Amino acid sequence: MNTKTLADISQAAATAEGRVTLWRAIVAASEAATMLEIGVWKGAFAAAMLAAPSSLSRYYMLDPWRRLPQWNKPFNRDDAAFAAVFDAAIAATDFAAARRTILRGTTAEMIDAIPDAALDIAYVDGDHTLRGIAIDLMRAYPKVRPGGILGGDDFSATVWQHRDAYEPTLVNPFAVYFAEAQEATIAILPFRQFAILKPEEENRGFRVVDLVGEGEDWSLRSRLKPRRKPVPQTT
């Protein structure tokens, strides 16, 4: 585990006013030069990262910006709506056009445009279903250098982030399981954020650093409490 990186993240978590200031502080403290964002939407987060004084010289913006039939979440609009969303993302980050790289497609389609171990930070804010977070973390992790950070959004205490008609949100607890599989430290951060610290080979070891008091129960069952009273069973 990189103790300096963890100390920097802890300091950022203690002083941040929101997820933007949190990640700006992490980027600055880690002196990140290359960063990936998965799930860009209209580019507000990307613009905030690129506008902050930092060492960022390459920012990858990866998003399908199109309707995905298998994605059962509220933001899955029609292609015409996504065209407008894409235009907004481009406009929001045009001031940093020389430093951004647009990767328009799904993670599976586009991630290999980034060399392995090329990223200082990868930030995942895409498809938060179990299918989506599994693909995003598994495919993004090799692109992060040892000593780098794989983080993300919507580490929600409940799987029922949206109405019952939509797939559950399973960033929490899957990100914890993923960190355990990789023998890495995961920091649970304010504002429903998380950060996995990719270890150097000699520093492998799973650890959860809970900076918000989530507790030690990372079971899925504890997050599957029904939203409504269960239907009585008949015999």
C-alpha positions as CSV (number, residue, x, y, z in Angstrom):
1,M,0.0,0.0,0.0
2,N,1.2,3.5,-0.9
3,T,0.9,5.2,2.5
4,K,1.5,8.7,1.1
5,T,-1.3,8.2,-1.5
6,L,-3.6,7.0,1.3
7,A,-2.7,10.0,3.5
8,D,-3.3,12.4,0.6
9,I,-6.7,10.8,-0.1
10,S,-7.6,11.0,3.6
11,Q,-6.6,14.7,3.8
12,A,-8.7,15.4,0.6
13,A,-11.7,13.6,2.2
14,A,-11.4,15.6,5.4
15,T,-11.5,19.0,3.6
16,A,-13.6,18.5,0.5
17,E,-16.9,20.2,0.0
18,G,-18.2,17.9,-2.7
19,R,-17.0,15.2,-5.1
20,V,-15.4,17.8,-7.5
21,T,-13.2,19.4,-4.8
22,L,-12.4,15.9,-3.5
23,W,-11.1,14.6,-6.8
24,R,-9.4,17.9,-7.7
25,A,-7.5,17.5,-4.4
26,I,-6.6,13.9,-5.2
27,V,-5.4,14.8,-8.7
28,A,-3.3,17.6,-7.4
29,A,-1.8,15.6,-4.5
30,S,-0.9,12.7,-6.7
31,E,0.5,14.9,-9.4
32,A,-1.6,12.9,-11.9
33,A,-0.6,13.5,-15.6
34,T,-3.1,11.1,-17.2
35,M,-6.7,10.5,-16.2
36,L,-9.6,8.5,-17.6
37,E,-13.3,9.3,-17.0
38,I,-15.8,6.6,-17.9
39,G,-19.3,8.0,-18.1
40,V,-18.9,11.6,-19.1
41,W,-22.5,12.6,-19.8
42,K,-22.5,16.4,-20.4
43,G,-18.8,16.9,-19.4
44,A,-19.3,18.9,-16.2
45,F,-16.9,16.7,-14.1
46,A,-14.4,16.5,-17.0
47,A,-14.5,20.3,-17.3
48,A,-14.0,20.8,-13.6
49,M,-10.9,18.5,-13.6
50,L,-9.4,20.1,-16.6
51,A,-10.0,23.6,-15.4
52,A,-8.3,23.1,-12.0
53,P,-4.6,24.0,-11.7
54,S,-2.9,20.6,-12.0
55,S,-0.4,18.5,-13.9
56,L,-3.1,16.8,-16.0
57,S,-1.7,16.6,-19.6
58,R,-4.0,13.9,-21.0
59,Y,-7.7,13.4,-20.1
60,Y,-9.6,10.5,-21.7
61,M,-13.3,11.0,-22.0
62,L,-15.0,7.6,-22.6
63,D,-18.8,7.4,-23.0
64,P,-21.1,5.6,-25.6
65,W,-23.2,8.7,-26.0
66,R,-25.8,6.5,-27.5
67,R,-28.8,4.4,-26.4
68,L,-27.8,1.0,-25.1
69,P,-30.6,-1.6,-25.2
70,Q,-29.2,-3.6,-22.3
71,W,-28.7,-0.6,-20.0
72,N,-31.8,-0.3,-17.7
73,K,-31.2,3.0,-16.0
74,P,-33.0,6.4,-16.2
75,F,-30.3,8.2,-18.2
76,N,-30.7,5.8,-21.1
77,R,-32.3,8.2,-23.5
78,D,-32.8,8.0,-27.3
79,D,-30.0,8.7,-29.7
80,A,-31.2,12.2,-30.6
81,A,-31.0,13.2,-26.9
82,F,-27.6,11.6,-26.6
83,A,-26.4,13.6,-29.6
84,A,-27.3,16.8,-27.7
85,V,-25.6,15.4,-24.6
86,F,-22.4,14.7,-26.6
87,D,-22.4,18.2,-28.0
88,A,-22.7,19.6,-24.5
89,A,-19.7,17.5,-23.4
90,I,-17.6,18.7,-26.3
91,A,-18.6,22.3,-25.7
92,A,-17.9,22.1,-21.9
93,T,-14.3,20.9,-22.5
94,D,-13.4,22.7,-25.7
95,F,-11.1,25.0,-23.6
96,A,-8.9,22.0,-23.0
97,A,-9.2,20.4,-26.5
98,A,-5.4,19.9,-26.7
99,R,-5.4,17.8,-23.5
100,R,-8.5,15.7,-24.0
101,T,-9.0,12.5,-25.9
102,I,-12.6,11.5,-26.9
103,L,-13.4,7.8,-26.9
104,R,-17.0,7.5,-28.1
105,G,-18.2,3.9,-27.4
106,T,-18.7,1.5,-24.5
107,T,-15.8,0.5,-22.2
108,A,-15.5,-2.8,-23.9
109,E,-15.3,-1.1,-27.3
110,M,-12.9,1.7,-26.5
111,I,-10.7,0.9,-23.5
112,D,-7.9,-0.7,-25.4
113,A,-7.2,2.6,-27.1
114,I,-5.4,3.3,-23.8
115,P,-2.2,1.4,-23.2
116,D,-1.8,-0.8,-20.2
117,A,-0.4,1.0,-17.1
118,A,-0.8,4.4,-18.8
119,L,-3.1,6.0,-16.3
120,D,-2.4,7.7,-13.0
121,I,-6.2,7.9,-12.2
122,A,-9.2,6.2,-13.7
123,Y,-12.7,7.5,-12.6
124,V,-15.7,5.3,-13.2
125,D,-19.2,6.9,-13.4
126,G,-20.9,4.9,-16.0
127,D,-23.3,2.0,-15.9
128,H,-23.8,1.3,-12.2
129,T,-25.6,-2.0,-12.6
130,L,-23.7,-5.2,-11.6
131,R,-23.0,-5.9,-15.2
132,G,-21.8,-2.3,-15.9
133,I,-19.6,-1.9,-12.8
134,A,-18.0,-5.3,-13.3
135,I,-17.0,-4.5,-16.9
136,D,-15.8,-1.0,-16.1
137,L,-13.6,-2.0,-13.1
138,M,-12.2,-5.2,-14.7
139,R,-11.4,-3.5,-18.0
140,A,-10.1,-0.2,-16.5
141,Y,-7.8,-1.7,-13.8
142,P,-5.0,-2.9,-16.2
143,K,-4.9,0.6,-17.7
144,V,-3.9,2.1,-14.3
145,R,-0.2,2.0,-13.4
146,P,0.9,0.3,-10.1
147,G,0.7,3.0,-7.5
148,G,-2.2,4.7,-9.4
149,I,-5.9,5.0,-8.4
150,L,-9.1,3.5,-9.7
151,G,-12.0,5.4,-8.2
152,G,-15.6,6.1,-8.9
153,D,-19.0,7.5,-8.1
154,D,-22.3,6.3,-6.7
155,F,-20.9,4.1,-3.9
156,S,-24.5,4.1,-2.6
157,A,-25.6,2.5,0.7
158,T,-28.6,1.1,-1.0
159,V,-29.0,-0.8,-4.2
160,W,-32.3,1.0,-4.8
161,Q,-30.9,4.2,-6.2
162,H,-33.8,4.5,-8.7
163,R,-37.3,3.2,-9.0
164,D,-38.1,-0.6,-8.9
165,A,-38.4,-0.6,-12.7
166,Y,-34.7,-0.1,-13.0
167,E,-31.7,-2.4,-12.3
168,P,-30.2,-2.1,-8.9
169,T,-27.0,0.0,-8.3
170,L,-24.3,-2.3,-7.2
171,V,-21.1,-0.2,-7.1
172,N,-21.4,-1.0,-3.4
173,P,-20.4,-3.7,-2.5
174,F,-18.9,-4.8,-5.8
175,A,-16.0,-2.3,-5.7
176,V,-15.0,-3.8,-2.3
177,Y,-15.1,-7.3,-3.7
178,F,-13.0,-6.2,-6.7
179,A,-10.4,-4.6,-4.4
180,E,-10.2,-7.8,-2.4
181,A,-9.7,-9.9,-5.6
182,Q,-6.8,-7.6,-6.6
183,E,-5.3,-7.6,-3.1
184,A,-5.6,-3.8,-3.1
185,T,-6.6,-1.1,-0.5
186,I,-10.0,0.6,-1.1
187,A,-10.8,3.8,0.6
188,I,-14.5,4.6,1.2
189,L,-14.9,8.3,0.7
190,P,-17.5,11.0,1.3
191,F,-20.0,12.0,-1.3
192,R,-20.6,8.3,-2.3
193,Q,-17.1,8.0,-3.7
194,F,-14.5,5.2,-3.6
195,A,-10.8,4.9,-4.5
196,I,-8.9,1.7,-5.1
197,L,-5.1,2.1,-4.7
198,K,-3.4,-0.2,-7.2
199,P,-0.4,-1.7,-5.3
200,E,3.1,-2.3,-6.4
201,E,3.6,-6.1,-6.6
202,E,5.6,-6.2,-3.4
203,N,2.8,-4.3,-1.5
204,R,-0.2,-6.3,-2.3
205,G,-2.8,-6.8,0.5
206,F,-6.5,-6.2,0.8
207,R,-7.7,-3.5,3.2
208,V,-10.8,-1.4,3.5
209,V,-10.1,2.2,4.8
210,D,-13.6,3.5,5.8
211,L,-13.5,7.3,6.0
212,V,-17.2,7.8,6.3
213,G,-18.3,5.1,8.8
214,E,-20.0,2.7,6.4
215,G,-19.2,-0.1,8.8
216,E,-17.7,-3.5,8.2
217,D,-20.6,-5.4,6.7
218,W,-20.0,-5.5,2.9
219,S,-22.5,-8.2,2.3
220,L,-25.0,-7.9,-0.6
221,R,-27.8,-9.2,1.6
222,S,-27.6,-6.2,3.9
223,R,-28.3,-3.9,1.0
224,L,-31.2,-5.9,-0.4
225,K,-33.8,-4.8,2.2
226,P,-37.1,-4.6,0.4
227,R,-38.5,-1.1,-0.4
228,R,-42.1,-2.2,0.3
229,K,-43.7,-4.7,2.7
230,P,-43.3,-8.2,1.3
231,V,-46.3,-9.9,-0.3
232,P,-47.7,-12.5,2.2
233,Q,-46.9,-16.1,1.3
234,T,-49.8,-18.5,0.9
235,T,-49.7,-22.2,1.7
